[in-house]
Amino acid sequence: MKLQEALGVSRAQLKRDLAYMRERLYAPIEYDRDANGYRFGKPAAGPRYALPGLWFSAAEIHALLTMQQLLENLQPGLLTPHVKPLLARFNAILGSGDHSHEEVARRVRVLHLAARELKEGNFAVAAQATLKRRRLKLRHYNRMEDRETERVISPQRLVHYRDNWYVDAWCHLREDLRSFAVDAIRSIELQVERAREVPKAELDEYLKSGYGIFAGKRVTWAKLRFSPLAARWVAAQTWHSRQKGTVQPDGAYLLEIPYADDRELLMDILKYGPDVEVLEPAALRRRVAEQLGAALKQY
């Protein structure tokens, strides 16, 4: 009765709230028959009790829903024993406010576009080799050249980028670092040899120096001028961690970014059509002009 009076709720509502705290927030609430009331008991094994915040920030809700969907879509394999408990915990966190996780997921959408289908089992083997530090023998399909090559690689880490999985690895064929799309792996075999280790600093320097998923040691800087209209979006975006951006007197936006391979950068430039101009380098400017000219011929 004291709890009802203090909270100003009905007996039924009080019981629902107590059940919610026990089942969703893991509060160790126990009913004491002798005292005819409720008390906190010893915490049980499992998730710790914590009061929820007022609500999730935009970054937090995006991270939680993205991780939830990512876990649900992982291929069966090495991570399977860990996925179900994590999903249960994510669902509990999502529903730890005033709404169930089903309602949150129904009312908030995180769209994933251009995800390519993984061949069953490839991700599991790649993950196993990466975590166990073993080499991989694989047959990899190069979409640009429309051909397959056999490689032995030492995987360094798995990368989830633009809704697709990649393996950053030391390629023993090329004697250099490379990124391999997991969906482009035609066959894969775990090897007994230990993976060659690449120092993290060297790995980061090589793979972060380029643009997007394409890395390299020979870096060139591109200078792009966006129209005042496109500048309203581009000025608020991060294209590269080392980019330089300045707003021009007429409202245009000058963006300078490094790249080692122009394939992904070219796609991002072309989607802005007439609202972007490549100022430097001349080679990239010619490439964009060629692509626009080839597109125009189809119309």
Secondary structure per residue as TSV (DSSP state, phi and psi in degrees):
chain	resnum	aa	ss	phi	psi
A	1	M	-	360.0	-38.5
A	2	K	H	-62.9	-41.3
A	3	L	H	-64.4	-41.9
A	4	Q	H	-60.4	-45.1
A	5	E	H	-67.1	-42.0
A	6	A	H	-65.9	-36.8
A	7	L	H	-93.3	-16.5
A	8	G	T	68.2	41.1
A	9	V	-	-127.2	165.9
A	10	S	-	-77.7	167.3
A	11	R	H	-62.6	-40.7
A	12	A	H	-64.2	-41.9
A	13	Q	H	-65.3	-39.6
A	14	L	H	-60.9	-43.6
A	15	K	H	-65.1	-37.6
A	16	R	H	-65.5	-41.5
A	17	D	H	-65.1	-41.2
A	18	L	H	-65.4	-40.5
A	19	A	H	-64.8	-38.7
A	20	Y	H	-62.2	-44.1
A	21	M	H	-65.5	-37.1
A	22	R	H	-71.3	-47.6
A	23	E	H	-85.7	-31.5
A	24	R	T	-103.9	-33.7
A	25	L	S	-104.2	-0.8
A	26	Y	-	61.8	32.1
A	27	A	-	-74.8	130.0
A	28	P	-	-79.3	60.0
A	29	I	E	-85.3	130.1
A	30	E	E	-127.4	149.2
A	31	Y	E	-93.2	127.0
A	32	D	E	-102.5	108.6
A	33	R	T	-66.2	-38.7
A	34	D	T	-63.0	-41.4
A	35	A	T	-88.1	-9.0
A	36	N	T	53.5	48.4
A	37	G	E	-162.5	-176.4
A	38	Y	E	-107.3	149.1
A	39	R	E	-149.0	165.4
A	40	F	E	-85.6	127.0
A	41	G	-	-98.3	-163.0
A	42	K	-	-76.0	137.5
A	43	P	-	-59.4	137.3
A	44	A	-	-83.3	166.6
A	45	A	S	-66.9	145.5
A	46	G	S	117.3	-157.8
A	47	P	S	-58.8	143.9
A	48	R	-	-83.2	150.9
A	49	Y	-	-74.7	134.4
A	50	A	-	-153.6	138.4
A	51	L	-	-71.9	141.9
A	52	P	-	-74.7	158.3
A	53	G	-	-77.7	-178.5
A	54	L	S	-66.0	-42.4
A	55	W	-	-173.7	164.8
A	56	F	-	-82.6	146.9
A	57	S	-	-75.1	169.9
A	58	A	H	-59.5	-40.9
A	59	A	H	-66.8	-39.5
A	60	E	H	-68.5	-44.8
A	61	I	H	-67.2	-35.4
A	62	H	H	-65.6	-44.3
A	63	A	H	-63.9	-44.1
A	64	L	H	-65.5	-46.7
A	65	L	H	-69.3	-36.4
A	66	T	H	-64.3	-45.3
A	67	M	H	-65.1	-38.2
A	68	Q	H	-61.2	-48.3
A	69	Q	H	-68.3	-36.0
A	70	L	H	-63.1	-43.6
A	71	L	H	-66.1	-39.4
A	72	E	H	-65.7	-28.0
A	73	N	H	-99.7	1.9
A	74	L	-	-64.3	142.8
A	75	Q	-	-70.6	147.4
A	76	P	S	-60.1	146.6
A	77	G	S	156.8	-136.5
A	78	L	T	-58.5	-35.6
A	79	L	T	-89.2	-5.1
A	80	T	H	-52.2	-46.2
A	81	P	H	-60.7	-23.7
A	82	H	H	-93.3	-19.7
A	83	V	H	-70.7	-46.8
A	84	K	H	-61.9	-46.5
A	85	P	H	-61.3	-37.4
A	86	L	H	-66.7	-41.9
A	87	L	H	-60.9	-42.1
A	88	A	H	-61.4	-40.5
A	89	R	H	-69.0	-41.1
A	90	F	H	-61.6	-42.2
A	91	N	H	-62.9	-38.1
A	92	A	H	-66.7	-40.0
A	93	I	H	-66.3	-44.6
A	94	L	H	-61.2	-31.3
A	95	G	T	-98.3	15.8
A	96	S	S	-85.2	0.3
A	97	G	S	-96.6	-139.2
A	98	D	S	-88.1	-0.1
A	99	H	S	-131.5	151.8
A	100	S	-	-71.1	160.9
A	101	H	H	-66.7	-28.6
A	102	E	H	-64.3	-40.6
A	103	E	H	-68.8	-40.2
A	104	V	H	-62.0	-47.1
A	105	A	H	-65.1	-32.2
A	106	R	H	-75.0	-31.1
A	107	R	H	-97.1	-13.0
A	108	V	-	-123.2	125.9
A	109	R	-	-110.5	137.0
A	110	V	-	-118.1	110.1
A	111	L	-	-88.2	132.5
A	112	H	-	-117.1	118.7
A	113	L	-	-115.9	153.1
A	114	A	S	63.3	24.8
A	115	A	-	-75.0	130.7
A	116	R	-	-95.7	146.5
A	117	E	-	-73.0	132.9
A	118	L	-	-87.4	141.4
A	119	K	-	-71.1	132.8
A	120	E	T	-55.2	128.6
A	121	G	T	95.2	-24.9
A	122	N	H	-63.2	-42.4
A	123	F	H	-63.8	-41.8
A	124	A	H	-61.0	-44.1
A	125	V	H	-67.3	-41.3
A	126	A	H	-63.3	-41.3
A	127	A	H	-65.9	-42.2
A	128	Q	H	-60.9	-46.1
A	129	A	H	-65.0	-39.1
A	130	T	H	-65.1	-44.9
A	131	L	H	-76.9	-33.4
A	132	K	H	-89.8	-1.8
A	133	R	T	59.7	54.5
A	134	R	E	-120.2	154.9
A	135	R	E	-78.6	159.9
A	136	L	E	-125.4	139.7
A	137	K	E	-107.8	126.5
A	138	L	E	-143.4	158.7
A	139	R	E	-110.1	117.0
A	140	H	E	-114.9	136.6
A	141	Y	E	-96.5	123.8
A	142	N	E	-94.9	106.9
A	143	R	T	-67.4	-34.8
A	144	M	T	-64.4	-41.6
A	145	E	T	-98.7	-5.3
A	146	D	T	54.6	51.6
A	147	R	E	-151.0	160.5
A	148	E	E	-111.1	146.4
A	149	T	E	-133.5	149.0
A	150	E	E	-93.3	134.6
A	151	R	E	-134.8	152.3
A	152	V	E	-115.1	124.6
A	153	I	E	-127.0	155.0
A	154	S	E	-108.8	99.2
A	155	P	E	-65.0	137.0
A	156	Q	E	-105.5	-40.1
A	157	R	E	-165.9	156.5
A	158	L	E	-94.1	140.3
A	159	V	E	-128.3	129.5
A	160	H	E	-104.7	109.4
A	161	Y	E	-133.7	125.6
A	162	R	T	48.8	46.4
A	163	D	T	69.7	18.7
A	164	N	E	-135.4	156.1
A	165	W	E	-98.3	138.9
A	166	Y	E	-132.7	156.6
A	167	V	E	-116.4	117.1
A	168	D	E	-81.3	124.6
A	169	A	E	-149.4	160.2
A	170	W	E	-87.2	121.4
A	171	C	E	-92.2	118.4
A	172	H	T	-76.8	-14.7
A	173	L	T	-77.8	-46.7
A	174	R	T	-89.9	-9.7
A	175	E	T	53.1	49.2
A	176	D	E	-162.8	169.7
A	177	L	E	-79.7	141.5
A	178	R	E	-146.2	160.4
A	179	S	E	-114.8	130.8
A	180	F	E	-117.8	127.0
A	181	A	E	-70.9	126.1
A	182	V	G	-64.2	-35.4
A	183	D	G	-69.3	-16.7
A	184	A	G	-93.4	3.5
A	185	I	E	-81.5	121.0
A	186	R	E	-87.5	-34.5
A	187	S	E	-149.6	152.9
A	188	I	E	-149.7	136.8
A	189	E	E	-136.7	132.8
A	190	L	E	-76.4	131.5
A	191	Q	E	-102.5	160.7
A	192	V	E	-81.9	-23.8
A	193	E	E	-67.8	145.4
A	194	R	E	-69.4	145.9
A	195	A	-	-71.8	143.2
A	196	R	-	-71.5	132.4
A	197	E	-	-90.6	133.5
A	198	V	-	-110.8	125.7
A	199	P	-	-53.6	140.5
A	200	K	H	-57.5	-40.1
A	201	A	H	-62.0	-42.0
A	202	E	H	-67.0	-41.1
A	203	L	H	-62.3	-47.5
A	204	D	H	-64.0	-43.5
A	205	E	H	-61.9	-42.0
A	206	Y	H	-70.6	-47.3
A	207	L	H	-81.5	-21.2
A	208	K	H	-92.1	-10.5
A	209	S	H	-74.4	-30.0
A	210	G	S	-85.1	-164.0
A	211	Y	B	-114.8	128.6
A	212	G	T	65.9	-137.9
A	213	I	T	-81.9	-13.7
A	214	F	B	-92.2	120.0
A	215	A	-	-113.1	176.5
A	216	G	-	168.9	166.4
A	217	K	S	-90.3	-27.6
A	218	R	S	-92.0	100.5
A	219	V	-	-99.5	134.8
A	220	T	E	-119.3	148.3
A	221	W	E	-101.8	130.5
A	222	A	E	-100.8	141.0
A	223	K	E	-118.5	116.2
A	224	L	E	-117.2	138.2
A	225	R	E	-112.9	118.8
A	226	F	E	-100.9	143.3
A	227	S	-	-62.9	160.1
A	228	P	H	-54.4	-33.7
A	229	L	H	-66.5	-53.0
A	230	A	H	-65.4	-28.1
A	231	A	H	-61.1	-27.2
A	232	R	H	-61.9	-28.6
A	233	W	H	-96.2	-49.2
A	234	V	H	-63.3	-36.4
A	235	A	T	-63.7	-20.5
A	236	A	T	-97.9	1.3
A	237	Q	-	-103.1	155.0
A	238	T	-	-110.0	109.7
A	239	W	S	-89.6	-29.4
A	240	H	-	-157.3	147.0
A	241	S	T	-64.7	-21.0
A	242	R	T	-108.1	15.1
A	243	Q	-	-65.4	158.1
A	244	K	E	-127.1	130.3
A	245	G	E	-135.2	138.6
A	246	T	E	-138.5	138.0
A	247	V	E	-85.4	130.7
A	248	Q	-	-86.6	160.1
A	249	P	T	-55.8	-31.0
A	250	D	T	-87.7	4.6
A	251	G	S	95.3	-6.6
A	252	A	-	-70.9	168.4
A	253	Y	E	-129.8	126.0
A	254	L	E	-100.3	119.0
A	255	L	E	-117.9	128.0
A	256	E	E	-117.3	125.8
A	257	I	E	-140.4	146.1
A	258	P	E	-86.6	151.0
A	259	Y	E	-154.1	151.2
A	260	A	S	-111.5	-23.3
A	261	D	-	-138.8	128.8
A	262	D	-	-86.8	0.8
A	263	R	H	-61.3	-51.5
A	264	E	H	-72.9	-38.6
A	265	L	H	-60.7	-40.1
A	266	L	H	-59.0	-44.1
A	267	M	H	-63.0	-40.7
A	268	D	H	-69.9	-32.3
A	269	I	H	-70.6	-45.6
A	270	L	H	-63.8	-28.6
A	271	K	T	-69.8	-13.1
A	272	Y	T	-93.0	-2.2
A	273	G	G	50.0	-126.4
A	274	P	G	-75.0	-3.3
A	275	D	G	-90.8	9.5
A	276	V	E	-142.1	144.9
A	277	E	E	-131.7	131.2
A	278	V	E	-83.8	117.5
A	279	L	E	-90.3	-40.0
A	280	E	E	-148.2	153.0
A	281	P	-	-79.7	169.9
A	282	A	H	-63.1	-35.6
A	283	A	H	-64.4	-41.8
A	284	L	H	-69.0	-38.0
A	285	R	H	-60.5	-43.3
A	286	R	H	-63.8	-41.2
A	287	R	H	-60.9	-42.5
A	288	V	H	-66.4	-43.3
A	289	A	H	-61.2	-40.3
A	290	E	H	-63.6	-43.1
A	291	Q	H	-66.0	-41.6
A	292	L	H	-66.3	-38.9
A	293	G	H	-65.6	-41.8
A	294	A	H	-65.8	-37.3
A	295	A	H	-66.8	-40.6
A	296	L	H	-63.5	-33.7
A	297	K	H	-62.7	-23.2
A	298	Q	T	-80.1	-7.5
A	299	Y	-	-116.1	360.0
